[in-house]
């Protein structure tokens, strides 16, 4: 070795030492000094380009790899490096172009297919990405990360059974791969195989203890299964290890929210925001907690912060609209819904909100159209029943709210939030037996939840007050409530038919359809059932106005927003009798063929009322009790 080579090797050793100490500027000066005497040295150009990649300066790295390609157009390593840089810069077409050149230059180079597949995946071209990763495993059947990518692509395509199959193939190669266990758990969760999901989350945490992403997802699963105590213990353990982790404080806030412990939830969300002031998950959780406790104005202040931080975020827009509806700021909510709709007119959450909006302004037929499209897009989606119930409760239409809640509970019998909503509804109607039974059902599913404790305390107080009233009047409380124990709790030994329905022993598939009894017959003559508004001819212009959800909202006075029953359904529809969905020839696609925020063509307008939710297969036989009290104290 001559003296010059020894000198250059010594200089390169200094550059490597600078890189190890993360002194990238010093390393760059050394490489540039060597390039002055040898400007076409591909090895030096590659080292300098990789140095800039490590330092996070992809723009500068581009120049050096492009110079290599100018010198050697088939340099596969440089082409792959360029493909990765373009991908990180979100220049996906350029990334695909150079990576395809790499494949042509050397079809046996697995790295080129790997990078190409990764770029296709980020572009949403999932089938092309699958082809690339399948080529990788053909060349290297032991490539665990390739199986993980294949599984994650199937998951993105909502083909979770195929995703599970791919993850399991990867785990046969590496049984202790934490990423495979985590992703497998997520797919099992989506498929409803909760025990398997729980096992995989635990396996991920066993192979990678303290992994915050796995803890966060595992906690979500436990909350979904009403195991709030377990979720709380898991998250608190993580916080003991990482007391300044904003995500874990937020997740503990979620646990408290699930337990209806909103005071402690607020503390945890604010603790997260002290660490990360604009952390969107913490802001969202805090806004939801405020909304749940009726602090709508406080919630809206939080939403203003979220909108400033992420103005284009669709989930933010949906939450903002939801809180505005709860605050009875209907017109403002409509504007947010319009923005979200324009981003994605098939988003189930947006359509749900649009339906809620129409309930709030008394346009049930229009709400019906939204709900029918939801069912066509995803028959298993049922949130609109619960949310519709919330809006009817907000309007004071408790029987309609009850009907919606029951339909949701029939499909989600263990959903504590829905049980809490219908229990409060029963309280408001004075059906204390049903309310007590439902609160006891909440206790069964989650003994840590404060909702059942608070609810039973309220009912016992009301029973005590009623006892005093009847005692003063010379009457017996048993005439109204039957047996009550010494603590004034309702005896639940012998259930009425109404109690059996409300206690969440509701069958998910009722055996015999029957009509829900909502009001005395005289009241029904004035207020038709939601189901009986199906076959009226309604032009699209009447449903969706020019440029806004309802342009007349800006012109009409505040009576437009009144929630009286008299204004709920136009008079001309009150006595109509219509058939079921089976007789309807109009499709939801026709109803939503145009942007709901623009005018339509009257000559071809579909029947909007044809999108009534298919309730006839879901019936509940309720025995109406005589109300004792008309409102929650």
C-alpha positions in Angstrom: 0.0 0.0 0.0 1.5 3.4 -1.1 1.7 6.4 1.2 -1.3 8.2 -0.5 -3.6 5.1 0.1 -2.5 5.0 3.7 -3.2 8.7 4.1 -6.7 8.3 2.5 -7.5 5.4 4.8 -6.5 7.4 7.8 -8.8 10.3 6.6 -11.7 7.8 6.1 -11.1 6.5 9.6 -11.5 10.0 10.9 -14.7 10.4 8.9 -16.1 7.2 10.3 -15.2 8.3 13.8 -17.0 11.6 13.3 -20.1 9.7 12.0 -20.1 7.5 15.1 -20.0 10.5 17.3 -22.8 12.0 15.2 -20.6 14.9 14.1 -22.0 14.8 10.5 -20.6 18.3 9.6 -17.1 17.1 10.3 -17.6 13.9 8.4 -19.0 15.8 5.4 -16.0 18.2 5.3 -13.7 15.2 5.2 -15.5 13.5 2.4 -15.8 16.7 0.4 -12.0 17.2 0.8 -11.3 13.8 -0.6 -13.7 14.4 -3.5 -11.8 17.5 -4.6 -9.0 15.2 -5.8 -11.2 12.4 -7.1 -14.7 13.9 -8.0 -16.0 10.8 -9.8 -15.2 8.4 -6.9 -18.5 6.5 -6.7 -17.7 5.1 -3.2 -17.0 8.6 -1.8 -20.2 10.0 -3.5 -22.2 7.2 -2.0 -20.7 7.7 1.4 -21.5 11.5 1.3 -25.0 10.8 0.1 -25.7 8.3 2.8 -24.3 10.7 5.3 -26.9 13.3 4.4 -29.6 10.7 4.6 -28.5 9.8 8.1 -28.5 13.5 9.1 -32.1 13.8 7.7 -31.2 16.1 4.8 -32.6 14.1 1.8 -32.6 17.1 -0.5 -28.7 17.4 -0.3 -28.4 13.6 -0.6 -30.2 13.7 -3.9 -27.5 15.5 -5.7 -24.8 12.9 -4.8 -26.9 9.9 -5.8 -27.9 11.6 -9.1 -24.3 12.2 -9.8 -23.6 8.5 -9.3 -26.4 7.6 -11.8 -24.9 10.1 -14.3 -21.6 8.2 -14.0 -23.1 4.7 -13.9 -26.8 4.6 -15.0 -27.2 1.0 -13.9 -25.9 1.4 -10.3 -28.7 -0.5 -8.5 -27.6 0.6 -5.0 -27.8 4.3 -6.0 -31.1 3.8 -7.8 -32.5 2.2 -4.6 -31.2 5.0 -2.5 -32.8 7.5 -4.8 -36.1 5.6 -4.7 -36.1 5.8 -0.9 -35.3 9.5 -0.9 -38.1 10.3 -3.3 -40.5 8.2 -1.3 -39.7 10.1 1.9 -40.1 13.4 0.1 -43.5 12.1 -1.1 -42.4 12.2 -4.7 -43.9 8.8 -5.3 -43.9 8.9 -9.1 -40.2 9.7 -9.2 -39.6 6.9 -6.7 -41.4 4.4 -8.8 -39.5 5.5 -11.9 -36.0 5.0 -10.5 -37.0 1.8 -8.7 -38.3 0.3 -11.9 -35.0 1.2 -13.5 -33.3 -0.7 -10.6 -35.5 -3.8 -11.3 -34.6 -3.7 -15.0 -30.9 -3.3 -14.2 -30.9 -6.4 -11.9 -34.1 -8.5 -11.6 -32.5 -10.6 -8.9 -32.0 -7.7 -6.5 -34.7 -8.3 -3.9 -34.1 -4.9 -2.3 -35.5 -3.2 -5.5 -38.8 -5.1 -5.2 -38.9 -4.4 -1.5 -38.6 -0.6 -2.0 -40.9 -0.7 -5.0 -43.5 -2.5 -2.9 -43.2 -0.1 0.0 -43.7 2.9 -2.3 -46.8 1.3 -4.0 -48.2 0.6 -0.5 -47.8 4.3 0.5 -49.5 5.3 -2.8 -52.4 3.1 -2.0 -51.7 0.8 -4.9 -52.1 -2.3 -2.8 -52.3 -4.9 -5.5 -49.1 -3.7 -7.1 -47.5 -3.6 -3.6 -48.6 -7.2 -3.0 -47.0 -8.4 -6.2 -43.7 -6.8 -5.2 -43.6 -8.3 -1.7 -44.7 -11.7 -3.0 -41.7 -11.6 -5.4 -39.6 -10.8 -2.3 -40.7 -13.9 -0.5 -40.3 -16.0 -3.6 -36.7 -15.0 -3.6 -36.3 -15.1 0.1 -38.9 -17.2 1.9 -37.4 -16.3 5.3 -38.0 -12.6 4.9 -40.1 -11.9 8.0 -40.7 -8.2 7.3 -42.0 -9.0 3.9 -44.7 -11.2 5.4 -45.5 -8.3 7.8 -45.8 -5.9 4.9 -48.1 -8.4 3.0 -50.2 -8.8 6.1 -50.5 -5.0 6.7 -51.5 -4.5 3.0 -54.3 -7.0 3.4 -55.3 -5.2 6.6 -55.4 -1.9 4.7 -57.7 -3.6 2.2 -59.9 -4.8 5.1 -59.1 -8.4 4.2 -58.1 -9.3 7.8 -58.4 -13.1 7.3 -55.7 -12.9 4.7 -53.7 -10.5 6.9 -53.8 -13.1 9.7 -52.6 -15.8 7.4 -49.6 -13.7 6.4 -48.7 -12.7 9.9 -48.8 -16.3 11.0 -46.5 -17.3 8.2 -44.0 -14.8 9.4 -44.3 -16.0 13.0 -43.4 -19.5 11.9 -40.1 -18.1 10.9 -39.6 -15.8 14.0 -42.0 -16.8 16.8 -40.9 -13.8 18.9 -41.2 -11.0 16.4 -43.0 -8.2 18.3 -44.3 -6.3 15.3 -46.0 -9.5 13.9 -47.6 -10.2 17.2 -48.9 -6.6 17.4 -50.3 -6.5 13.9 -51.8 -10.0 14.3 -53.6 -8.7 17.5 -55.0 -5.8 15.6 -56.5 -8.0 12.9 -57.9 -10.4 15.4 -59.5 -7.4 17.1 -61.2 -6.3 13.9 -62.4 -9.8 13.2 -64.0 -9.9 16.7 -61.7 -12.7 17.9 -61.0 -10.9 21.2 -59.4 -13.7 23.1 -56.9 -14.3 20.3 -56.2 -10.6 20.1 -55.6 -10.4 23.8 -53.2 -13.3 23.6 -51.2 -11.6 20.8 -51.0 -8.3 22.6 -49.6 -10.1 25.6 -47.1 -11.9 23.3 -46.0 -8.6 21.8 -45.4 -7.1 25.3 -43.6 -10.2 26.4 -41.2 -10.0 23.6 -40.9 -6.2 23.9 -41.8 -5.1 27.5 -43.0 -1.6 28.0 -43.8 -1.1 24.3 -46.1 1.9 24.4 -47.9 1.3 21.1 -48.8 -2.2 22.1 -50.0 -1.0 25.5 -52.1 1.6 24.0 -53.8 -0.8 21.5 -54.2 -3.5 24.2 -55.8 -1.0 26.5 -58.3 -0.1 23.7 -59.2 -3.7 23.4 -59.8 -4.1 27.1 -62.0 -0.9 27.2 -64.0 -2.3 24.3 -64.6 -5.4 26.3 -65.6 -3.4 29.4 -62.5 -4.5 31.3 -61.8 -1.0 32.5 -60.0 -2.1 35.7 -57.5 -4.2 33.7 -57.0 -1.4 31.2 -56.3 1.0 34.0 -53.8 -1.3 35.7 -52.0 -1.8 32.3 -51.8 2.0 31.6 -50.8 2.9 35.2 -47.9 0.4 35.0 -46.8 2.0 31.8 -46.9 5.5 33.4 -44.8 4.2 36.3 -42.1 3.4 33.7 -42.7 6.6 31.6 -44.4 9.2 33.8 -43.9 12.0 31.2 -45.5 10.1 28.3 -48.4 12.1 27.0 -50.0 9.2 25.1 -50.3 7.1 28.3 -51.8 10.0 30.3 -54.3 10.4 27.5 -55.1 6.7 27.5 -55.6 6.8 31.3 -58.0 9.7 30.6 -59.8 7.4 28.2 -60.1 4.7 30.9 -61.6 7.2 33.3 -64.0 8.4 30.6 -65.1 4.9 29.9 -65.8 4.6 33.7 -67.8 7.8 33.6 -65.3 9.3 36.0 -65.0 12.6 34.1 -63.2 14.5 36.8 -60.2 12.2 36.8 -60.4 12.0 33.1 -60.1 15.8 32.8 -57.0 15.7 35.1 -55.2 13.1 33.0 -56.0 14.8 29.7 -54.7 18.1 31.1 -51.6 16.3 32.4 -51.0 15.1 28.8 -51.4 18.6 27.5 -48.8 19.9 29.9 -46.3 17.6 28.3 -47.5 18.1 24.7 -49.7 21.2 24.5 -51.3 20.5 21.1 -51.5 16.7 21.4 -54.7 16.0 19.3 -55.7 12.8 21.1 -55.6 14.5 24.5 -57.5 17.5 23.1 -60.1 15.2 21.6 -60.5 13.3 24.8 -60.9 16.4 26.9 -63.5 17.8 24.5 -65.5 14.6 24.7 -65.3 14.6 28.5 -66.6 18.2 28.5 -69.4 17.3 26.1 -70.4 14.3 28.2 -70.8 16.5 31.3 -72.8 19.1 29.4 -69.9 21.6 29.3 -70.4 22.3 25.6 -68.9 25.7 25.5 -65.7 24.4 27.2 -65.7 21.6 24.6 -66.0 24.1 21.8 -63.0 26.1 23.1 -61.0 22.9 22.9 -62.2 22.2 19.4 -61.1 25.7 18.3 -57.6 24.6 19.4 -57.8 21.4 17.5 -59.0 23.1 14.4 -56.0 25.5 14.6 -53.6 22.6 15.0 -55.2 20.4 12.3 -57.6 22.3 10.1 -58.0 19.6 7.5 -58.4 16.7 9.8 -61.7 14.9 9.0 -62.1 13.3 12.4 -61.7 16.8 14.0 -64.4 18.2 11.8 -66.7 15.3 12.7 -66.1 15.8 16.4 -66.5 19.5 16.1 -69.9 19.1 14.4 -71.0 16.6 17.0 -70.3 19.0 19.8 -72.0 21.8 18.0 -75.1 19.7 17.6 -75.0 18.9 21.3 -74.7 22.7 22.0 -77.8 23.3 19.8 -75.7 25.4 17.4 -77.2 23.6 14.5 -76.3 25.9 11.6 -72.6 26.0 12.6 -72.7 22.2 12.9 -74.1 22.0 9.3 -71.2 24.0 8.0 -68.7 21.6 9.6 -70.6 18.6 8.2 -70.6 20.1 4.8 -66.8 20.5 4.9 -66.4 16.9 6.0 -68.8 15.6 3.4 -66.9 17.3 0.6 -63.8 15.5 1.7 -65.5 12.1 1.6 -69.2 11.7 0.8 -69.1 8.0 1.7 -67.6 8.4 5.1 -70.0 6.6 7.6 -69.3 9.0 10.4 -70.1 12.0 8.2 -73.3 10.4 7.0 -74.2 9.6 10.6 -73.7 13.3 11.5 -75.7 14.4 8.5 -78.6 12.2 9.7 -78.3 13.7 13.2 -78.4 17.1 11.8 -81.6 16.4 10.0 -83.1 15.0 13.2 -82.2 18.2 15.0 -84.0 20.4 12.4 -87.0 18.1 12.3 -86.4 16.5 8.9 -86.8 12.9 9.7 -87.3 11.8 6.0 -83.9 13.3 5.2 -82.3 11.6 8.2 -83.8 8.4 6.9 -82.0 8.8 3.6 -78.6 9.2 5.3 -79.2 6.1 7.5 -80.2 4.0 4.6 -77.0 4.8 2.7 -75.0 3.9 5.8 -76.7 0.5 5.9 -75.9 0.0 2.2 -72.3 0.9 2.6 -71.8 -1.1 5.8 -74.7 -3.2 7.1 -72.9 -3.9 10.4 -72.6 -0.2 11.2 -75.1 0.7 13.9 -73.8 3.8 15.6 -76.4 6.0 14.0 -79.1 4.3 16.1 -77.3 5.4 19.3 -76.5 8.8 18.0 -80.1 9.3 16.7 -81.3 8.4 20.2 -79.1 11.1 21.7 -80.6 13.7 19.3 -84.2 12.6 20.0 -83.4 12.8 23.7 -81.9 16.3 23.2 -85.2 17.3 21.5 -87.2 15.8 24.4 -88.8 13.1 22.3 -88.0 10.3 24.7 -90.1 7.5 23.2 -88.4 7.9 19.8 -85.0 8.1 21.6 -85.9 4.8 23.4 -86.7 3.1 20.2 -83.4 4.1 18.6 -81.4 3.0 21.7 -83.1 -0.4 21.8 -82.2 -1.0 18.2 -78.6 -0.2 18.9 -78.5 -2.3 22.1 -80.0 -5.3 20.1 -76.8 -5.3 18.1 -74.5 -4.2 20.8 -75.9 -5.7 24.0 -72.8 -5.0 26.1 -72.2 -1.4 25.1 -72.2 0.4 28.5 -72.5 3.9 26.9 -75.8 2.9 25.2 -77.1 1.2 28.3 -76.3 4.4 30.3 -78.2 6.5 27.7 -81.3 4.4 27.7 -81.2 4.2 31.5 -81.3 8.0 31.7 -84.1 7.9 29.1 -86.1 5.6 31.4 -85.5 7.9 34.3 -86.7 10.9 32.3 -89.9 9.0 31.4 -90.4 8.0 35.0 -89.9 4.3 34.2 -87.8 3.7 37.3 -88.1 -0.1 37.3 -86.6 -0.3 33.8 -83.9 2.3 34.7 -82.9 0.4 37.8 -82.7 -2.9 35.8 -80.5 -1.2 33.2 -78.2 0.3 35.7 -77.8 -3.1 37.2 -76.9 -4.5 33.8 -74.1 -1.8 33.6 -72.8 -3.0 37.0 -72.7 -6.5 35.6 -70.6 -5.5 32.6 -68.3 -3.0 34.4 -68.5 -2.7 38.2 -66.0 0.2 38.0 -68.3 2.4 36.0 -69.7 5.3 38.0 -72.8 5.6 35.8 -74.7 2.7 37.5 -73.7 3.9 41.0 -74.9 7.4 40.4 -78.0 6.3 38.6 -79.1 4.0 41.4 -78.4 6.7 44.0 -80.7 9.1 42.0 -83.4 6.5 41.7 -83.3 5.6 45.4 -83.5 9.3 46.3 -86.6 9.6 44.0 -88.1 6.5 45.6 -87.5 7.9 49.0 -89.1 11.2 48.0 -92.0 9.4 46.5 -92.4 7.3 49.6 -92.7 10.5 51.7 -95.3 11.9 49.2 -97.4 8.7 49.3 -97.1 8.5 53.1 -98.4 12.0 53.4 -101.2 11.2 51.0 -102.1 8.0 52.8 -101.0 5.8 49.9 -98.6 2.9 49.6 -95.5 3.2 47.4 -96.0 -0.5 46.5 -99.0 0.5 44.5 -96.6 2.1 42.0 -93.4 0.1 42.3 -94.2 -3.3 43.8 -91.7 -4.6 46.3 -88.7 -2.4 47.3 -86.0 -3.5 49.7 -85.1 -1.7 52.9 -82.8 0.7 51.0 -85.7 1.6 48.6 -84.1 -0.3 45.7 -86.6 -1.9 43.3 -87.1 -5.6 43.7 -85.9 -7.3 40.5 -87.0 -10.8 41.3 -90.1 -10.9 39.1 -89.5 -9.0 35.9 -92.2 -7.5 33.8 -92.1 -7.8 30.0 -90.7 -4.2 29.8 -88.0 -5.0 32.4 -86.9 -8.0 30.4 -86.3 -5.9 27.3 -84.6 -3.0 29.1 -82.2 -5.2 31.1 -80.2 -6.0 28.1 -81.4 -9.6 27.9 -82.6 -8.3 24.6 -82.3 -10.9 21.8 -80.1 -9.6 19.0 -82.5 -11.3 16.6 -86.1 -10.8 17.9 -88.1 -14.0 17.3 -91.4 -12.3 16.4 -91.7 -8.8 15.0 -94.0 -6.6 16.9 -94.8 -2.9 16.9 -93.2 -0.7 19.5 -95.8 1.0 21.6 -94.6 4.6 22.0 -97.6 6.8 22.8 -101.3 6.4 23.4 -103.4 6.0 20.3 -104.6 9.6 20.4 -101.1 10.8 20.3 -100.2 8.6 17.4 -102.9 10.2 15.3 -100.9 13.5 15.6 -97.5 12.0 15.3 -96.8 9.3 12.7 -94.2 6.6 13.3 -90.8 7.1 11.8 -91.3 4.0 9.7 -94.5 5.4 8.1 -92.7 8.1 6.0 -91.4 6.0 3.2 -93.2 6.4 -0.1 -93.7 10.1 -0.5 -92.3 11.7 -3.6 -89.7 14.2 -2.6 -87.5 16.1 -5.0 -83.8 16.2 -4.4 -84.0 20.0 -4.3 -86.2 19.7 -1.2 -83.7 17.5 0.5 -80.4 19.1 -0.3 -80.4 22.9 -1.1 -78.1 25.1 -3.1 -74.6 25.2 -1.6 -75.6 24.5 2.0 -77.2 21.8 4.1 -80.3 24.0 4.3 -80.0 27.4 2.7 -83.2 28.5 4.3 -81.5 28.3 7.7 -79.8 31.6 7.1 -83.2 33.3 6.2 -85.6 31.7 8.6 -86.0 33.0 12.2 -85.0 30.9 15.2 -88.3 29.0 15.0 -86.6 26.9 12.4 -84.5 25.4 15.2 -87.4 24.7 17.6 -87.7 21.1 18.6 -91.5 20.9 19.1 -93.3 17.8 18.0 -95.7 19.9 15.9 -93.0 20.9 13.6 -91.3 17.5 13.3 -93.2 16.2 10.3 -95.1 18.3 7.7 -98.9 18.1 8.2 -99.5 16.6 4.8 -97.5 13.4 5.8 -99.2 12.8 9.1 -101.9 10.3 8.1 -100.0 8.5 5.3 -99.7 4.7 5.4 -96.8 3.4 3.4 -95.2 0.0 2.7 -91.9 -1.3 3.8 -88.5 -1.2 2.2 -89.1 -4.3 0.2 -91.7 -2.4 -2.0 -89.3 0.5 -2.6 -87.7 0.7 -6.1 -85.4 3.6 -5.4 -81.8 3.0 -4.5 -79.6 4.9 -2.1 -77.2 5.5 -4.9 -79.8 7.6 -6.7 -80.5 9.6 -3.6 -76.9 10.5 -3.2 -76.1 10.7 -6.9 -75.5 14.4 -6.6 -73.6 16.4 -4.0 -76.1 16.9 -1.1 -75.0 20.5 -1.0 -76.0 21.3 -4.5 -79.4 21.5 -6.3 -80.8 18.5 -8.3 -82.9 17.9 -11.3 -86.6 17.7 -10.4 -87.4 15.7 -13.5 -85.3 12.8 -12.3 -85.5 13.3 -8.6 -85.5 10.1 -6.6 -87.9 9.3 -3.8 -86.0 10.5 -0.8 -88.2 8.8 1.7 -87.3 5.4 0.2 -84.3 5.2 2.5 -86.1 4.6 5.7 -84.0 2.3 7.9 -85.2 -1.2 7.7 -86.7 -1.5 11.1 -89.4 -4.0 10.4 -87.1 -6.9 11.1 -86.1 -5.5 14.5 -89.1 -5.2 16.9 -89.4 -4.8 20.6 -92.5 -5.5 22.6 -92.5 -2.9 25.4 -95.1 -2.7 28.1 -95.5 0.9 28.9 -95.4 1.8 32.6 -97.3 4.6 34.2 -94.8 7.5 34.6 -94.2 8.5 38.2 -92.0 11.5 37.6 -91.5 13.4 34.3 -87.9 14.6 34.5 -84.6 13.7 36.1 -84.0 15.9 39.2 
